[in-house]
Amino acid sequence: MFAIADQLLGASRIKVMCADGKSRLGRIPGKIKKRMWIREGDLVIIRPWEFQPEKVDIIYRYRKTQSSYLSRRGIIPKTIDIF
């Protein structure tokens, strides 16, 4: 699922606005945290937790050029398309 990073909370936590219109608490796994920096306004792919749907894991972060390409192609849902 696509989401936009809204607010950095610290301690590998981030608040994201999901494609379904809900705001959720995201966790940045150590594997991702060491390889890429996530800033506010970045497009990310998330995976909701099965037992707590209000929490998600960040899977991937798109760069600005990748986000604009996906926006031009119409792949990003209109609810979160800010590119």
N, C-alpha and C positions, 0 to 999 in steps of 0.2 A: 504494500500500500504506500502511496506517496504521502509526504507530509512536509510542512515548512517549519524550520526551527524558529520558535518564537522567542524564548528566553533561556539564557544559560543560568543554571541554578548552582553550579559548583558540584564537586564530588562526583564527576562523571554523570551528572543528571542534566536533563534539558527538557523544557516544555515545548511540545510540538502541536501544530494545528494539522489535523489529519484530513484526508480527502473526503471523509464522510461528515465533516463539519464539527467533530468533537475535538476538544483539547485534551491531550494525554501527557503523562509523565514518561519521558524516554530515558533509557539507560544506554550509555556508550560503553560497549564492551572493551576490555583492555586491548584486544587485537586491533580494533578500529582506532582507539584512543592514541596508540603509539604511532599509527601510520598516517592519519589525516586529522586536520583540525576542522572542527565544525563551528561555524559562526551563525549569528542570528540572520535569518533570511535565506539560509541555504536550503536547497531541495534535498530531501533524504528519502530513503526507502526504509520502511519500518516493518516489524513483525510483532503484532499484539501477542501478549502472553495468553495462554489458554485458560489459566485459572484466575487471572486478574485482567480483564479486558481494558481497564483504564490505564494500564502500564504497557510499555512497548520496548523493544530492543531496536537500536539503530543498526541497520545492515550495511548501508552504503550512502555516501554523500556525493552528489553531483556538483561539478564545478559550474561556474556561471555560463561558460560557453555551451556546456552540455545541457544545462537547464533551458537556455534560450532555444537551442535546437529542438528539444522535446516540446517546447511551447509552440514553436512554429509548425511542427508536425501535428499538433493537436492531441498529443498523448497524455498531457497533464490535465486532470479534471479542472473545470472552470472555477470550482470553489476555492482552489488554492493557486490558480495561475496568476502569478505576479510578475512574470518575466515577459 
